[in-house]
Amino acid sequence: MNRIKKGDEVIVTAGKDKGRRGSVLQIFENGRVLVEGVNMAKKHQKPNPNAGVQGGIIEREMPLHESNIMLFNPITKKGDRIGIKQLEDGTRVRYFKSNNEVVDV
């Protein structure tokens, strides 16, 4: 079970965007995560009339390493570490380590 999943709200803990929040858009196999509105980079794009793509300089999100983000805890309003525990019925759930609150409901 992964500690961070698509759609989770995370906070950046290191780098130029430290302290910014966003939701996870995509998780890559090499340990990188794409977060909405974080780690923006300018890309020079050629126009492609066949695909309907306009040329110019566009800004897009670039992936971050998963060690530089933490899951956002809405109760404490901070980034929090995640643990995995098994409930009585046998299902595995993620929980915040600071207050033992279950993330997955």
Secondary structure, DSSP 8 states (H G I E B T S, - for coil): --SS-TT-EEEE-SSTTTT-EEEEEEE-TTSEEEETTSSEEEEEE--BTTTTB--EEEEEE--EEGGGEEEEETTTTEEE-EEEEE-TTS-EEEEETTT--BS--
